[in-house]
Amino acid sequence: MPISSENDQALPLATRLGDYRLDAIIGHGGFGITYRAFDTQLAKFVAIKEYFPVEFAVRRPDGHVAPRGARVADDFAWGRERFLDEARALARFRHAHIVPVLRYFEANDTAYTVMEFEDGRSVAQLLRTPNHRLQPDEVRRLAEGLLSGLHAVHAQGFLHRDIKPSNIIVRHDGVPVLIDFGAARQAMGGRTRTLTSILTPQYAPIEQYALDGKQGPWSDIYSTAAVLHHTIAGVPPPDAASRVGNDPYRPLSVTHSDRFDPALLAAVDRGLAFTPEQRPQTIEAWRPMFGAAIPLAEDAPTERLPAASSATPRLGAARRAGRDAGEAANPPSARRSRFRRRLPFLLLALAIFGIWKYQAQIRERLTGVPKIETQTAMPPSLAVALPKETPPPAVAPDKPAPDKSTPDKAAANPAPTPASPPQAAPDTSARKALTDQAQRAATEARTLFDRADEASKGARSMLGEARIVAARAARPDLENAERLSYDGGASYIGQVVDGKRQGLGVAELGNGERQAGDWDADRLNGLGTVRLSDDTRYAGQWRDGQSTGLGVRERPGIERSEGNFVAGRLEGPGVRRTLTDPNVVQSGEFQSDQLDGPGVEAIGDRERYAGGFRNGRRQGYGQVTSADGTVRAGLWEDGKLVDSTP
């Protein structure tokens, strides 16, 4: 069975799962793969999520999913049951702001959840607009929808655990919908340290970094407040892990009081309190803090609301039960039945109207005698201007009439019309060629941008996992830990097998470098973190002592790289951003830490370039979109614009 090129572990497109035909991959992460599928029985699109924990599951050539080995077989099976338990729980919800689960089933030795396909854009996509933020009324409506949905979830004893911009879809009717709950992931994380993809840095509270941390509604409140912070400020808040000690968080009530309701800003700040005890403990306690921004009204009914269509999704309130009750009392089948009963009467009425309107023509056809019309004036609103007959020009008495038998020389050779000053005609063919090539390059760049964005998400997920592993490695009560000393002041505290570093541990080098994580054969292998002597940091996957795989490298306050690394350098799809002003974000295919090939570059809020790159500089054709939406095609050499359209 061939494997999809979009994800080497995903099922190939056009695969049939019962009544469903897979036609697109719309998301994948550490815990599963989500497909868009066509329901051949109901003739509609659905979303199908497949249980596929990448750290200890593999896809066999026949498409079936199997544990990576016998040692994780029990964990794989146990996680599959938690996945199905989560689906059963969510299937009970019918709420305007929660994605409806339609069914769940087992196939290919794994499990699947079938959900309503929410046709819209995620908040993450909305935040990629040039301004990187939402308008005040949109933030208010988003907050109202999220609080309503979470209230229903918490009332049933469940937590979401993974609230972030990419897990909130704004439908075309403007209603925000929560998707991709993380309950099963959290359960797996509590059972085994192998699966740790249970948080997203910058949106996860501090208690989620420790698997034994006490979580509750206050944890979802933190993540929701982090999303609202991103929509207001254009950037997410600092990672919870970086807020230990000297907290760099700046309250929104201080930085954005000129654009937003003070009560809304204060409520978001309160939800982002670092310690769980300082946050509101329930949605009921948090909602009044928003004041008039979110009125104390009844939550949306827990039933599916009809969707409307619109060209551009804007955040709007969910339609309430009034219209739904009308739809229920007047279903489409009843309306069709009434229409069929009335159809003969409608046809009869049309026939009578036609006989009355065209009675003169009918009489003429039957008798052969035309009707004599009387001249009547038409109302001004119905009058049509008709061309008047132009009389022949009068001939002056002292001039003979022209001889029509001979051609008029003046008419045959008219006097030349004065022409405008000659202007240089633009080379339209060259301009069109430039525009076409720039458009093709931009399209290819945007395709690479999506791949880079997926790699960036995976890298951030690995960052969270690596930090969890590093935190475990540094625990003072680590089992079977030993201390090893080396020349030059280096030391290691952790698990040891046959005198070599094996298992969890922390190494301190003489130059100040610190490595923590999972060790094998005396080297970091698996997940871990490093802090170099110049304060450069990396968290993610390791191989043979080198940062290789998905991860995040950061020089605090200077630069941050997210994606796939090989021997410490960004290689393949990834994202690199400067943390100084103006922020420059490059996304695409990297070689040896430099963007090389199609890619996208955004410079603050000023402009966005999509096209070719070489050694990190713009090279070849591309398009630039300015802050006001103006698009210009151009040709670049070594980062310099050498030709462009007007």
N, C-alpha and C positions, 0 to 999 in steps of 0.2 A: 504494500500500500504506500503510495507516495506521500511525502510529508510537505505541508504547506511551506512556502518560501518565507512567509511573514514571521513564522515562529517554528523553529525546527522540532518543537515538541507538540505542536498543535495538530489536530486532525486536519486532513486535506479538505479544501473547500469542495462542495458538492457531496460530501459524505452524508448518508442517510442515517438518522437515529429515529427509528420508528416512523412517525408521521412527519418528522422534521428534516429539512434539507439545509445543511450549513452553507452559508454564502458569504460570510465575512468574519474576520476576527476583530472584535471591538475592544478587547482588553485582555491583558494577562499580567500576572504578578507571581509572587512567591507561593501562593496558595491555590491558584486555579486559573483557568483560561475561560474567557467569556466570548461566545460567538453570537452573531446575528443569524437567525435561522428562519426559514419559511415553513409555516404550518400548512401542509398540503391539504389537510382536511377542512380547516377553517379559512384558508386562503388569506393569511395575515402573517406579518412578521412578529417574531418573538425573540427574546434574549435567552440564551442557554449558558449556564455556568457549569463548567466541568471541574470536579474535584481532582486537582493535580498539584500536590505539594512538590515543588521542583527539587527540593533538597534531598528527598528520599523516595522519589518516584521516577520511573522511566517509561517511555512509550516503546512498545515492542513493534516490530515490523507489521504485524497484523492489526495495529491500531489499539490493542489492549494496553491497559496501564498496569504496571507491576511495581512492587517495592524494589529499591536498589539492592537489597540484600536481606538475608534472613534476620539480621539483627534489628531491622526496622519494620519487619512485616507486621508485627503486632501494633506498632504505632500507626502504620498506614491504615490498617483495618479499623482501629479505634477512631482515627480522625475521620474516616469515611462515615462512620456512624454519627459522629458529632455534626458533620456536614448535613446529613439527612435530618437530624434533630432540628437543626437551625431552619431548614426548609419547611419542616412541619410546623414549626412555631410561626414563621413568617406567613405561611399560607392562611393563618387565621385572621390576618390583618386585611381590612379593606378601607384604606384611609387615603385621602387626597394627596398626602405628602409622603407616602411610603410605596415603593414599587410593589405591585401585586405579584405574588407567587402563584402561578397557575397550576403547576404540578411538579412532581419530582419522580425520578426513576433511576434504576441501576442498569448499566450496560458497560461493555468493554472492561469489566472488572473494576469499575469505578462508579461514581454517582453523578447525577445531573439535576440541576434545578432549572425549571422553565419559568421565566418571568415575562411580564408585559414588556414589550419593547417601547421604551420611552423615547419618542422621536423629538429630539431637541438638542440643546448644546449644554455641556457641563459648565459649571461655574469656572472651572479651570480654563476652558476655551474662551469664555466671556472675559476673563482677566488677561487674555493675550491681546486685547485691543490696545491701540496706541496709548491710551491713558492708564491702562493697567488697574482700573478701579471701576466701581459702579456708582451710579447716581444715588443721592440720599433716599429717594423714594424706592429705588430698587433694593437698597440695603435693608430698608425697613420691611419691605414685603418678603424678602428672603428670610430675615430674622423671624417674622411672624410665621412663615411656613415651617421653618425648622423647629421652632418651639412647639408648634402644633403637632408635628409628626413625632417628635421625641417624647412629648407628653403621653401619646398613645403607646409608644414602645415601652416606656418606663412603667406605665400603668399595668402592663402585662408581665412585669418582672424581667425585662430584657434590656440590654445595653447595645448600642450600635458598635462602639469601640474603634471605628475607623472613619470618622467624619473628616472629610477633606474636600477641597474644591472638585476633584475629579469624581467624587462619589455623590455629587449633587447634580442632577439633571434639571435644567429649566426647560419645560415643555414649550411647544410653540404657542400654547395659550398662556404662557407666563407663570405657570405653577411650578415651584421647586419640588423635586421628588428625591427622597433619600434612597440610595441603592447600595448594594455590596456591603451587607452587614458582616461584622468580624467576630461574631460569637464563637464559631467553631475554631477560628485561628487562635483565639485566646485560650480556649480549652486545650488545644494541642500544645500551645506554648507552656501551659502549666504542667503537662505530662512529660515532655521531653525537651531538652535543649537543642535538639536537632532542628526543629522548626521554630524559628524566631521572627518570622515575617509578620509581626503583629502590631507594628506602629509605623507611623510616618512622621519623621522629624519635623519640627516646627508646628505641627498640629496635635501632637500627642502630649498629654500631661506627664509630669515627672513620675507619677505612680505607675505608668505603663512601661517605664524603662526597667522596672524590677518585676519579675514574673510573680513574685509573692506580694506585690504592692496591692493594697486594698483599693478596688475600683468600685465606682457606683455612678449614679446620675451626674455627680459633680465632675466625673471624668469626661463624659459626653459634653457637658456644659463648657469645659475648657476647650475642647476641640471645636465646638460650634463658635465660641468666641474667637478662636484663632482664625477661622474662616471669615468671620465678619470683619476682623482686623485687616485681613488681606484685601477684602473688597473696599474697605474704607481708605486704608493707607497705600494700597498698591503693592504692598509687600507683606509677607506673613510675619508674625512675631518671632523673636529669637527662639532657638531650640530650648526646650525645657532644661536639657542637660547643661547648656551654657549659662543658665540662670542661677546655678548653684553658687553661693557666695556673693560675689559682686554682680547683682542683677542688672543687665543692660536695658531692661524693658522701659520704654518711655510711654506714659499713659496717653491714650488717644484724647482724653479730655483736655490735655495740654497742647497736643500737637495739631489737632484738627477741629478745634472748637469753632472755627469760623465757618464751617460748611455743614455741620451735622447737629442734630438735636443733642443738647448737653446730657439729657437723661440717657439717651441711647449710648453715647460714648462712655458714660460712667458705668452703665450696665455691662458693656463689653469689657471694660477694664476690670470690673469685679469678677467676671467670668474667667479672666486670665490670671487671677491670683495664683502665685507659684504653689503655695501649699494648699492641699485639698480642703483643709479646715476653714480657710479664708474665703472660699468660693461659696456661692449659693449651693445648697445641698439638693435641691429639687427644682424642676421647671416651675412649679407653683411659686416657689420662693424667688426665682429669678425674674419671672415675667413682670411683676409690679415694678421692678427697678427700671424698666424701659419707659415708664410713665406713659404719656400720651402717644409716644412713638408706636407702641403696640397696645392698643386698648384691651382691657380685660373683657374678652368676649368668649362665647362658647367655641370650643375647638371644632375644626371641620369634622363632619360626620365620617365615621369609618366605613365608607363605601366608595366604590369606584366612580369618579366624576368623568363626564364626557369631555373629550379634548376638542378644542377648536383649532383652526389652522390660521397661521399668520406667517408672513415672510420672514420676520425677524423676531426671535423670542425676547420678550421683555418680562421682567418679573411682575407678576400680578397675583391678586388674591384668588384663592380657589373658589369656584362657584359653589354656592351652598345648596341646601337640600331642596329649596323651592323649585328650581328648574328640574332637578333630578326627579322630584315627585311628579312633575308634569310629564316628564319623559316616560316614567313608569306607568302613569295612567293613560298615556296616549302612545303606545309602542308603535314602531314602524309598520308591523303587520296589520294593526287595526287601521292605520291611516291608508294603507294600500287597499284594504277591503272597502272602505268607504269611497275611495276614489273610483273603484271599478263600478260600484252601484250608481254613482252619479254620472258616469261617462255618457250613457245614452241621452240623458237630458241635456248635457253640454253640447253634444253633436246636433240635437234637434234645434237648440237655441241658435247655434251657428248657422244652420240651414235657413231658418226663418230670417235671420239678419241679412244673409246673402241675397235672398229673394227680394227683400224690401229695398236693399241698396242698389241692386242691379235690375230693378223692374223694367226700366226703359229699354235696356239692351235686350232683355228677354222678350219684351213685346215686339221689338223690331225684328228679332230673329223669327218670331212666330208668325207675324203678319206681313212682313216685308215692307212696312210703312215706317219711315223714320219719324221719330218724335220731333216736333217743332219746339226748339228751345227759345226762350225769351232771354234777352240780354239783361242780366242783373249785375249790379255792382258787387264785387267780392269784398268781404271785410278786409281791412288793412292787414290783419294778421295772416290772411290766407292768400293775399294777392301775390302774383309772381310777376316780376319785371320782365316784360317782353321786349325784344329789340325792335326799335322803330325803323320804318322804311326811310332811307336817306335819299332826299331829292337830288337830281343831277346838279352839278355846280353850274351857276349862271356864267354866261360868257360876256365879257366886257364888250360894249357896242363898238369900241374903236379897235378891237382886235378880232381877226377872223377866227372862226372856230377851227380847232386843230383837225388836220386831215388824218382820219383814222386809218387810211390806206397805207400810210408810210409810218415806219416805226419812229417813236419819240426818241431822239438821240440823248436827251437828258435822262430819260428813263433807262435807256440801254446803258448809258455811262453815267451813273449817278455820281454826284460830287462826293469825294471821300469824307467820311465822318471824322472829325478831329479825334485822335486816339489819346489815351492816357499815356503818361510818360512810361517808357518801357521799364519793367521790373524783372529782376532775376528770378526765374521760376525755380522753386525748390526741387531738389532731386527727390521726388516722391518715392521712387523705387528704392533708393538707398535708405530713406527714412523708414519705409515699410519693412525692408529686410532687417534693419537694426531692431525695430520693434518686435518683429516675429522671433528673432533669435533671442532677444532678451526675455520674451515671454516664455519661450521653451526652457531657457535656463532657470527662470524663476519657478516654473512648474516642477522641474526636477529637484530644485532646491527645497521646495516645500514638502516634497515626498520624503527627502532625507531628513527634513525637520521633524516629521512625525516619528521616524525611526529613532532619531536622536532624543526626542522627548520620551519615548518609551524606555530607552536605555537610561536616561536621566532618572526616571521614576524607579526603575529597578535598582539603580545605584543608590538612591536615597533610601530605598527599602533595605539594601544591604548595609548601609551605614548604620541604621537603627539596630539591625541584627548584630553587627560587629561590636557596637557599643555595649549591647547586652552581654555578649560573650566576654568582652574585656572586663566588664563590671564583675562578672562571675569569677573570672581569673584573678581579680584583685581582692576577692573576699578574704578576710582574715581567717575564716573558719573553713577554708578550702580543704577538702579531704585529701589525705596522703600527700600533703605539700612538703617539699624539702627546699633547703636553701643551698644554692651553688654559688661559688665565688670564682672569678677569673682574673687574669692579669689585667692591669690597667684600671682597676676599680670597678669592673663590671660585675653584676650579680644577677641571680635569677631566683625567684621564689615561686614554686609551683610544683606540678606533678612531674615525676621523673620515672623513667623505666630504663634499667641497665645503664645508669649514669648519664642518660641523655634526656633532654627536655622532651616530654611526651605527655600530651594532655593540656590542661589549662595552666597558665602561668604568666608571670610578668618578668621581663628582663629590663634592667637598668644598665646602660652603658656609661663608660667613663666620661664621654663628651656631653652627657645630659640627655641622650636619646632614650626613649622609653617605648618598649614594645609589649603589648598585652593581647592575649587571645589563645587560640588553639594551636598547639605545637605538635609536630610529628618529625621524628628523626632529627631532633635538635634544631629544627627551623619552624618558623611560623607557616602553618599549612591549614587552610580553612578560612575562618573568620577571625579578624583581629584589628587592632588599631596601632598606630605608631605616631609619636610626636618627636620630630627631629630637633636638633640643637638650635636651628633657626626658627623654631616654632611652627614649621610646616607640619601639617597633620594629614593622615590618611586613615580612613576607616572603610573596611570592605573585605573583599576576598584576597587570599594569599596563596602563593604556590612556591614551594622551595625557598622560603625566606624573602620573596619579592612580592610587591603589591601587584597582583595579576588577577584580573577578573573584574566584576562590577564593584564599584566603590566611589568614594568621594575624597578628593584631595583639596585641602584648603590652606591658604596663608591668611590668617585672620585679618580682616580689614583690607585685604589687598586683592585676593583672587580665589575663585572656587571652581573646581572642575568636577563634573559628574558624568559617569559613563563607564566604558570598558577600558581597563588599563593592562598594559603588558610591560613587565619589569619597571613599574613606576611611571610609565608614560601613557598618556591618553591615546588609545588606538581604537579606531572604529567609531561607531555612532556615539556621540556624546555632546555635552554642553559645557562651555567655559564662560564664566562671567567675571568681570572686574567688580570689585566692591567699592571702588572709589567713584567720585562724581566726575563726569557722567558715567553711569553704569553701561558697560558694553557687554552684550550677551551674544555669543557665537554658538550656533547649533548646526550640526552636520556630521560629516565624516572626517575624523582626525587621523593624522599620521605623525608620530613622534611629537605629540603635544601641539601640533599646528593643524588648523583647519585646512584641508586640502581636497578640493573637489567641490561639488554643489553644497551650498549651505546658506544659512540665514544669519544676518547680523543686525541686532537692534541697538541703537545708541540712545539710551535714555528714552524720553518721550519725543525726541526730535525726528528720527527717521528709522526706517526698517528696510534693509537691503536683502534681496533674495537673488542668488546667482552663483557664479563661480568664484573659487578661492584658490590661492597657491601660497603655501608657507604662511598661512594666517592672514594674507592680504587679499583684497578683492582683485580678481583676475578673470578677464573674459567678459561675457555678456551677463546682464542682470537688470533688475528693476529696483527702484528706490521709491518707497512710499513715505511721503512727508507727514507731519503731524496733522495737517488739514485734509489728508486723504488723497492728495495729488500723487499720481503715479508717473514716473519718468523712466524711460528705457535708456540704457547706456552701455558703454564699453570701457572696461578698466584695464590698466596695465600697472602691475606692481603697486596696487592700491590707489592709483591716480586715474581720475576720469579723463578719458581722451576723446570721447564722442558721446553725444546724447541727443535725445529728441527735445524739441522746445518744451 
